[in-house]
Amino acid sequence: MTFNEARNRCSVNGCSLQKTTYGEYKVTPRDGGMTNKEREAASYYTDDLEDAALTSGRIRSDLKRSQPIYA
């Protein structure tokens, strides 16, 4: 998987993907209702690009479950 493929998958899942200066990948949710501190707390760091792309799906799922349901 290339970086662009992984970044596209993360984008579809509502996350951003960045490569850190230490060579790791950082997956961060792009939720408009979160503060920067909350986004950083929810960020995921890994050295495996495929793991980063797959984790973006889990982050999306977790965020959907934590949102209140209005009737």
C-alpha positions in Angstrom: 0.0 0.0 0.0 1.3 3.4 -0.9 1.1 6.5 1.3 -1.4 8.1 -1.0 -3.6 5.0 -1.0 -3.5 4.9 2.8 -4.2 8.7 3.0 -7.2 8.3 0.8 -8.6 5.5 2.9 -8.1 7.6 6.0 -9.8 10.5 4.4 -12.9 8.4 3.5 -13.0 7.3 7.1 -12.9 10.9 8.3 -9.3 10.9 9.5 -6.1 12.6 8.4 -2.8 10.8 7.9 0.6 12.4 8.5 4.1 11.1 8.5 6.0 12.3 11.6 9.6 13.5 11.7 10.4 10.2 13.5 9.1 8.1 10.6 5.9 7.1 12.2 2.4 7.5 10.9 -0.2 9.6 12.8 -3.9 9.0 12.3 -6.1 11.8 13.6 -9.9 12.1 13.5 -11.2 15.1 11.6 -14.3 15.7 13.7 -15.4 19.4 13.8 -16.8 19.0 17.2 -13.5 18.0 18.9 -11.0 20.3 20.4 -7.3 20.0 19.3 -6.6 18.4 22.7 -9.3 15.8 22.2 -8.1 15.1 18.6 -4.6 14.6 19.9 -5.8 12.3 22.6 -7.7 10.2 20.0 -4.7 10.1 17.6 -3.0 6.8 16.8 0.7 6.4 16.1 2.2 3.4 14.3 5.2 2.5 12.1 3.0 0.4 9.8 1.2 2.1 7.0 -1.4 -0.6 6.5 -2.1 -0.6 10.2 -2.7 3.2 10.0 -5.2 2.8 7.2 -7.1 0.0 9.0 -7.1 1.9 12.3 -8.8 4.9 10.7 -11.8 2.7 10.1 -11.9 1.7 13.8 -11.6 5.3 14.8 -14.5 6.2 12.6 -16.6 3.4 14.1 -15.7 4.4 17.7 -16.6 8.0 17.0 -20.0 7.1 15.5 -20.8 5.0 18.6 -19.9 7.8 21.0 -22.1 10.4 19.3 -25.5 10.9 20.9 -28.6 9.6 19.1 -31.4 12.2 18.7 -35.0 10.9 18.2 
